Amino acid sequence: MRKQIELLRRQSSRLEPDAAERERLLAAVSEYAQQFLNQLPDGPAYAGDRTGKGLLDSPIPETGIGIESILSLLSENIDTAGINPASPRFLGYIPGGGLYPSALGDFLAAVTNRYAGIFFASPGAVRLENMLLSWMAEIVGYPSSTAGNLASGGSIAHLTGIVTARDACDIAATRVQTAVVYLTTQTHHAVDKAVRIAGLGNCVRRIVPVDGRYRMDVTALAQAIAADKKAGLQPWLIVPSAGSTNTGSIDPLPAIAEIATKHNLWLHVDGAYGAFFVLCPEGKQKLQGMELSDSLVMDPHKTLFLPYGTGAVLVRDAQRLHASFSAEADYMQDTIHRLDELSSADLSPELTKHFRGLRLWLPLMLAGVAPFRAALAEKLLLTRYFYEQIRAVDGFHVGPEPDLAVATFWYEPPRGDANAFNARLVQELQNSGRIFLSSTRLGERFVLRVAVGVFRTHLDTIDEALEIITHTARNLAQKS
Amino acid sequence: MRKQIELLRRQSSRLEPDAAERERLLAAVSEYAQQFLNQLPDGPAYAGDRTGKGLLDSPIPETGIGIESILSLLSENIDTAGINPASPRFLGYIPGGGLYPSALGDFLAAVTNRYAGIFFASPGAVRLENMLLSWMAEIVGYPSSTAGNLASGGSIAHLTGIVTARDACDIAATRVQTAVVYLTTQTHHAVDKAVRIAGLGNCVRRIVPVDGRYRMDVTALAQAIAADKKAGLQPWLIVPSAGSTNTGSIDPLPAIAEIATKHNLWLHVDGAYGAFFVLCPEGKQKLQGMELSDSLVMDPHKTLFLPYGTGAVLVRDAQRLHASFSAEADYMQDTIHRLDELSSADLSPELTKHFRGLRLWLPLMLAGVAPFRAALAEKLLLTRYFYEQIRAVDGFHVGPEPDLAVATFWYEPPRGDANAFNARLVQELQNSGRIFLSSTRLGERFVLRVAVGVFRTHLDTIDEALEIITHTARNLAQKS
């Protein structure tokens, strides 16, 4: 048996490259990465004509291939196809960019492979993630009773918050059909998806009207709750946006919090996009009331500019979070001693997980918080600048004044259907490849969105975007 | 306003290190990583005396600090405290190790920051992940109708499968209390946690008896289903283990599949630990019947040796998965054209997410599948070798013959309580730091577990572990 074991060991030796081979692999990958980053200032923001079909010719092989061939496949089929979210000219959806030190954090996390789910297994990793969460609690004004979790993104963070709310409010399965959630048309669809996943698909969704700036109408909210109570239903959850995806609008948080308190409803704030703007003075002022919520989602991979893969949820009362997600098992019996710190395995839907703390900690430690404050303030100003410039251009109209760093606008063509025109306009702009904008609807109106969120996006980018947008719209208007 | 914007830009410049600074940062991180890997053959598998408290003295700063200071904090507080899951002598829980090329994949994914959630945004990234899932479907024998998802780990993968099962079987909230799930005492607790998260906390859990090797008793399962049906309950889900965490036992899958088909129950197989053993002949033979399930969890960060952060779920009928997780929103309207490939945002609880495909694809492409087959066969043989050796040592007793790469054993002390003795034994072994074993319970018996799963674990490791275990047990017996 020993001989057979040794033979198999030799046959598996490619799984452990030696030090020289590791250096060689890293050098190739580093060169690829540096080239990628060096071309960002000039490279395209979007390439719609490529769909990565070349990958289909290279299935997983029985015997390995060289790193150079692998990087060629990557370059041709993935990193030059579709949207480039690292580009300074990516202005679509919710942009962030992807800080380089986070990539170093991910590299280290994978090499050292610490088990960040349980304090016993890696006290340092758990402590680090808890420190990051405490820092977030502090900046948003949450109390020391707070616990939270670094999730894979906003959707799992929302799910975590909503399951906690469900259990805290005792929305048992038998009561789902009479339980009422209060949303608006501007609530992110991840919230409804989380409600469905949590087994609450049959609960009542009350879509509260919005005002002219797409913010929840507080009077209407109060009336809806009163009416629902009178009808024998059970209002239990309000989900306001602290920065909606559509327009960046912030619902009137202090007034909503007052209503939540009065009626004893759980207040879950969606700050996935907006909450980190609390780091700069203007954002802090606009986000007042956020600290009054019971739970809050805020995504470092949005407005802390991290690469995709890190959302976060904070829950004001740690015990509520723990009650929903803690679990025990025989094979875990070694892990329950010594609890200096709560472990994420007891505070989230995950058990074994990526050590996400490093990708957040490294950029914060290297740069300090100050540059983040400045960058967020810059994005707010850039958006206001864009908004004021575009509204001054003949033929352009704008949506509501931006609360944060999303501006909406449309071009009113001299003839023909405006919605159809703007749908063509966004297509033309995307096809140009130079900038990437996305679109949405505000009521029946098709509008374009500029979201300023990549940390690499500066004044020159916005000036260029203004130039391209106005030029493209006029060309299209002449043709139509 | 332009001046103010430019000032803020300068104040945020530390977020974008230039090419030279990037090289310098990577060189420091690379040196750290190579040193970490170079010391693995001799370094400890566990350090229980350190708890990372030094981190508390270094809160997130307003102004950044140097990479060397940051790496010192990491080294002193995180990478030398607790368990070292990268060590060849980590034999606890479910080990994997963490392949180096995965770290390169994570680095690249973070630098290029592709949005792998939606085909429109990154057709190549989505295609790559779907190719990896198709490869998994192929190796386990699932049909071409399969869809799946690369999740953050086994827990979210289970949640995804169980929500799909819930919706496919129409377990509406009003019916939860009569719905019955069939498990055993050996089912991983992530399954029960997923059931709770999915809003099914009040459903009936039927704990089916196990045989002498901790495998689900099929006759008892059939009887339980018949009795539950007769009692007016609704049997809907069976969750057998294809490699339990406790002992690595595989439930009798073909017979269970037959019962599931006969009674029209959803069959969700937990192959998080075991399913990838299908890659080697012995594993393939033992896992027969797995391909008959409706959904299957299998974790690349376990038995494909990836660093923590990648589980996977496969669902036989792609439409079921899509029905549970697809969603639409106005601000996503650009993304719904051109559907060469299903997108993970429509097949999972996540929307924005880490591009996990690269950390799986890179090692598979670089090494090919052959070394993985050999490594898995080696782990099976090493476990059998350990089992046969330890049972031959005076005073040692063993649990059931291992189905996969987990062996359980205990020492029968000449006097005193065996359970208390073995609890001390595992403590002593852990405190030694040289090897890390964990413990569990089989019925009332406290047992030690050796799980052979780190790709770096070879014959010399097992020989050393045998030596340490027998030596420590004898010493302890003499003292007691």
Interface residues (C-beta under 8 A of the other chain):
Chain A: M1 R2 Q4 I5 E6 L8 R9 Q11 S12 S13 R14 L15 E16 P17 A19 R22 E23 L25 L26 V29 S30 Y32 A33 Q34 F36 L37 N38 R50 T51 G52 K53 L55 L56 S58 P59 I60 P61 E62 T63 G64 I65 I67 I70 L73 L74 N77 I78 D79 A81 G82 I83 P85 A86 G92 Y93 I94 G96 G97 G98 L99 Y100 P101 S102 A103 L104 G105 D106 F107 L108 A109 A110 V111 T112 N113 R114 Y115 A116 F120 A121 S122 P123 G124 A125 R127 L128 M131 L132 W135 S152 G153 G154 S155 I156 L159 V163 R166 A172 A173 T174 V176 Q177 H188 H189 A190 D192 K193 A194 R196 I197 A198 G199 L200 G201 N202 T245 N246 D299 H301 F305 P307 Y308 G309 G311 S324 F325 A327 E328 A329 D330 Y331 M332 Q333 D334 R338 D340 P349 E350 L351 T352 K353 H354 F355 L358 R359 W361 L362 P363 L364 M365 L366 A367 G368 V369 A370 P371 F372 A374 A375 A377 E378 L381 L382 R384 Y385 V426 Q430 S438 S439 T440 R441 R449 F455 R456 H458 L459
Chain B: M1 R2 Q4 I5 E6 L8 R9 Q11 S12 S13 R14 L15 E16 P17 A19 R22 E23 L25 L26 V29 S30 Y32 A33 Q34 F36 L37 N38 R50 T51 G52 K53 L55 L56 S58 P59 I60 P61 E62 T63 G64 I65 I67 I70 L73 L74 N77 I78 D79 A81 G82 I83 P85 A86 G92 Y93 I94 G96 G97 G98 L99 Y100 P101 S102 A103 L104 G105 D106 F107 L108 A109 A110 V111 T112 N113 R114 Y115 A116 F120 A121 S122 P123 G124 A125 R127 L128 M131 L132 W135 S152 G153 G154 S155 I156 L159 V163 R166 A172 A173 T174 V176 Q177 H188 H189 A190 D192 K193 A194 R196 I197 A198 G199 L200 G201 N202 T245 N246 D299 H301 F305 P307 Y308 G309 G311 S324 F325 A327 E328 A329 D330 Y331 M332 Q333 D334 R338 D340 P349 E350 L351 T352 K353 H354 F355 L358 R359 W361 L362 P363 L364 M365 L366 A367 G368 V369 A370 P371 F372 A374 A375 A377 E378 L381 L382 R384 Y385 V426 Q430 S438 S439 T440 R441 R449 F455 R456 H458 L459
